[in-house]
Amino acid sequence: MAAAARIEAEGGNVIHMEVGQPAAPAPKTAIAAARAALDIGRIDYTSALGIPSLRQRISRHYRETYSADIDPARIVITTGSSGGFILVFLSMFEAGDRVAMTVPGYPPYRHILSALGCEPVLIETTSATRHALTGEMLLEAHAKTPLKGVLVASPANPTGTMMTREALSHLIAAADSAGIRFVSDEIYHGLDYAFPAVTAAQLSPNALVINSFSKYFCMTGWRVGWMVVPEALVRSVETLQQNLSISVPTLSQIAAEAAFEGRAEMEVIKHGYEDNRRILIESLPKVGLTKFLPADGAFYLYADVSDFTQDSYAFAKEMLERAHVAATPGIDFDPVHGRSFIRFCYARSTQETVEAVARITRWLSKG
């Protein structure tokens, strides 16, 4: 991002495919609700668990979207998913506990756990399981050294991989059988293309679900998300939130509740992502980028660049300098095989996606 900013400061035009951030703004309904709240003037603290009407609206969302009956008392509003992870890890685990996750995967999982004194356990995924974790893989890791928890994302970052209902059910059952606490990152729910996403909250009352308004609702900077918490953990999460932040920003909560009424607008944006996904999947193989992980959901394509380089960082740097296309090297997501991969975020406009492909084609063709 810093290198891209320097190019832009010198007058260059960079297409940004490096950051997992929608180019579109928040729903008009959310912005209007925030404006109305500002006109009233008072923006006070809320309950540590969140505004009751927002928690009830999220409960309704689970009924409408997943046919799942979730008690609003189990829903906690968080400062984005990032604030949620801190609350989850502090309430579920103690220093020294081992928590499993897959690689490639979102780096802050392991970074936050390490900062809290826990031990991240990286389980390598392969194409044989579509780069998703299975119950057998989890129990094998548990047998070597006991695990206290496991964290899974579907759709996943950076792969876009999604788990079917059967696969997720099997994994949760395996975790429950071994006494391993299950955390489901569902921040990219709503952005599903291959098949409808399944929530862990529908499959087990013991699963803890983390979600956010950042991705589907295009509200990254508003910093507001939510969790579905097992009943026994609600009070622990509440006291942690009271002490760490008092409450989530009130204005963001008001906007978030109104965002649900802007879903038609968000669906149009989602269809734009689908177009961008199709453009990349059809176009990149024509320039030699023929291998990429399943892009079932989210807005990422994780491409194997080993036919061109063994150093994806250097590849990304050169692509930025020569083609003015910014993407993220895989070493951020996978310390094992990441030097062979690049992550492209296709949350920009379709026009930018087409231009990015054209630039990459010209650059690699000159080779």
N, C-alpha and C positions, 0 to 999 in steps of 0.2 A: 504493500500500500504506500509506503514511504517513497519507494522508487517510482511508482506510478505518479505520485503527487509531484515529484521533481520534473518528470516529463511534461506533465500538464502545466506546471509553472513556467516551463520554457516554451509553451504554446502548442505542445503536442496533444493529440486526441487519443485517450486510452479507453478501451472497452473493458469495463470492470466485471470479471467473472471470478474474482478471488474471494469475495466476501459473501457469506450466506445471508444476504439482505435483499428483500423485495425492492424493486425500483418503484413500485406503486405506493401511494399514500394510504393511510388508515381509511376505513370506511367513512363515507360522508356522515353517516348517522353518529359515529363516534366523535368526530370533530364537532358536529353541531351540539352534542350533549356536553362536551367539554366547554364550548363557548358559553352555553347557557349557564353552566355552573360558575364560570368566571364572572358572568354578569351579576350573579347573586352576591359574590364577593367572599363569603366565608368558605374556606377549604380547611376543615378541621381534621384531627385524627379520626380514624375509624377503629372499630374492633380489631384486635390483633388477627383474628381469623378472616377478616374482610367484611365488606358491606353485605348485610344479610340478603338483600334483593339480588345482588350479583351472584352469591352462592346458590340461591334458589334458581336463578336463570341458568347457571351451569348445570345444575341437577336436571332441569328441563331439557337442556341440550343432550344429556346422556339418554334420556327417554326417547327423544325425537330421532337421534342419530344412531344409537346402538340398541335401542329397546332395553336399556339397563336402568334399573331403579336404584339410584344413588341418593342416600340421605344427605341433604344439604349440610347437616352437622359434620359430615366427613370431608367436606370441601374446604380447603384453605387457600386463600388468595396470597400470592407470593410476588416478590419483586423480580418478575421474569422467571424463567426456568432456572437461571443461575442462582437466585436467592432460594429457590426451592431445593436445589441440590444440597446447599449448605445445611438447610433445616433437616432434610432427609438424613444426610450422613451423620449429623450430630445426634439425631434422635434414635437412629437405628444401630449405630456402631460405636465401639470404643476404640481408643488408640491401640494399634497392633492388630486389629481385625483385618482379615483378608477378604477383599471384595473382587469378584470376577467381572470381566467385561471383554468384549471382542476387540481384536485389531484386524483391519483398520477401524478406528473409532474416534469419537469426538475427544480432543485432548483434555479439556477441562475436567472430564470425569476423573481421570487419574491424578491430575494436578491438585484438584480440591481434596481428594482423598488423602494424598500424600501430605498436603499442608495440615490436615487434621490428625496426622499420625497413623492413618490406616495404610494398608498395603494393597495397591492395585495388582490384580492378577490378570495378566493379558493372555487371552486364549486366541490363538491364531485360527482364522476361518479360511475355508477354501471354496472353490467352485462346486465341490461335491455337495455342499449344504447350501449353495447359493449365497455363500458368505454370511450365513446366519448361524447362531449358536443352537445346538441341539441338546436335549436332555442327557444324551450319552456323553457328549463332550463335557458338560457341566459336572456330571457325577464322576467322570474320570479325573478331572482336576481336583475335585473335592476329596477323592480317595488318596491322592498324593499328599496333600496337606489341607486340612479342613477349611472350608470357606464359611464366612458368616453372611455373605450376601452376593447377589449378582445383579448387574444392571444391563438392560437390553433396550435398544431403540428400534422402533419399526413404525414408519420408514426410518432408515438409518442415515447418518451423516458419517462418512462422505459417500457411501456406496449407493444410496437410494434403495437398498434392499428392504423388502417387506416380508413379514412372517404371516403365513396363513393361519387361520383359526386353529387348525389341527396342530400345526407346528408349535404355536404359542401355548396352546393348552398342554401339550406334551412337556414342554420346557417348564411351565409353571408347576405341573404335577411332580416333575423330577425335583425341582427346588423344594417344594413342600415336603416331599418324602424324606429329604435329607436335612430339613430344618434350616434351609438357606433362604434368607429374606430376599424377596423379589421386588426390584424397582424397574418400572417401565417408563421409558422416556418416549412420550407421544407428542412431542412438540410439532412434528410434521403431519399430524393427522389432519385430514381434509385435503391434503396434497397427495392423493393416491390415484394412480393411473391404471395399474395392472389389475387390481381388484380392491374392494373396499377394505379399509383398515379395520382391525379388530382391537378393541381396548381390553387391557388386562383386568380392568375394573369389572368387566362383565364375566370374567372367568374365575376370579378368586377374590374373596373379601380380604385376604391377607396381602394381596399385591398393593404396592404403593405406586400410584400413577402421577407423573409430572407432565404438565402441558403448559402452553403459553399462547398469548395473543400475538406473538412476534411474527410468526411465519405465515400461516393461512390468512390472518387478519391484517398483515402488513403493519404491525405496531411495534417494531423493534425498539425504538427509542422511548416508548412509553413505559417500558420496563414493568410489565404486569403479566402474571401467569397464575396458574392454580395447581393444586394437588388434590388427588383423592386419597385420603389417608385411612389406613385400617383404624377401626374405632379405638383400639387400645392405645394408639399413638397420638390421638388428637390433642390431648392435654399437654403432652411433652412438646409437640410442635408449637402449640399456642404459647407456652411459657418461653420457649426459645425465641419466637418472633417478638414477643413483648420486650424481651431484653436486648435483642440484636437490632431491631429497627422500629419498635413500637407498632408501626402499621405500614402497609403498602401505600404509596402516594394516592391520596383520595381522588384527585382529578383523573388519574389513569384508571382507577376502578370505575368511575362514573362512565368514562369513555368506553371501557371494556364491556360493560353491560349493554350499552347501546350498539356496540359492534355486531352483536348477534342479529340485529335487525338489518344489517348491511350485507347479508350473505349472498344475495343475488349479485351485488357488485363484486364480491370476492370470487364468485364462481366464474365471472368473465375473466378475471385476472388468472385464475387457475387454468382456464382453457388456453390462455396465452402461454403459460408454462408448458402445457402439453404440445403446443406448436413448436416451441423452442426445443423441447426434448426430441421431437421427431426430426427437426432440422439437424441436430447434432448426431443422432443415431444414423441418419441416412447419409450425412455429408462427411463426417470424420473418417470413415473407412476408405473413402475415395482418396485420401491423402496419406494413408498408411496407418492411421490410428484405428486399428480393426478390433482391438480387444478392450472391452470395458465391462465393469461389473453391472449387475441388473439395476436398471433405473426404474424401479417399480413405483417409487414415490419420491417425495421431497422435491428439490430442484437442483440436483447434482448429478453429474456424470463423472465417474471415477475411471480414468482411462490409463491403460498400460502403455507406457512410452519406452519400454525396454528395447524396442526395435531401433530407437533413435539414440538412446542414452542410458547410462547407468547412474546418472545423477539428475534426478528430477528437479532439484533446486537450480542447478545450472541451466537446465532446459527451460524452466519457468522464467529465469532471469533473462535468457537470450530471447525468448518469445516476447517478453515485455519490451525489451530494447529494440528489437528488429520489427516486430509485428504490431507492437503497441496493444497487445492483448494480455491482461493480467489474469493469472490463474494461480492456484495454490499447490505447491509441491506436496507429494504424499508423505514426506517425512514428518509433517505435522500430525498426521493421523496414524502412522504405522512405523515405529522404530525398527521393525524387522525387514519389511519389504517396501517401505514407502519410497525409496529412491527410484523405484520403477514406475511410479504412478503420479498422475496430475489430476487434481479435482477442478472441474469446470462448474461454476454456478450459472444456471440458465434462468435466473430470476429477473433478467433485464428485458427490454423490449424485443420483439421479434426482429425489428429492423437492426438492432445492435447485434443480435445473434447471427443473422445472415452476414453482416459485415465482419464479425469476428471469424466466422468460417472462411470468408474470402481472404482475410488477412493471413490466417494460419496457412491456408492453401498456398498463397504466394510465397510465404516464408519457407515452408518445407519443400516446395517445388524447386526453389533456388538452391536448397540443401547444401 
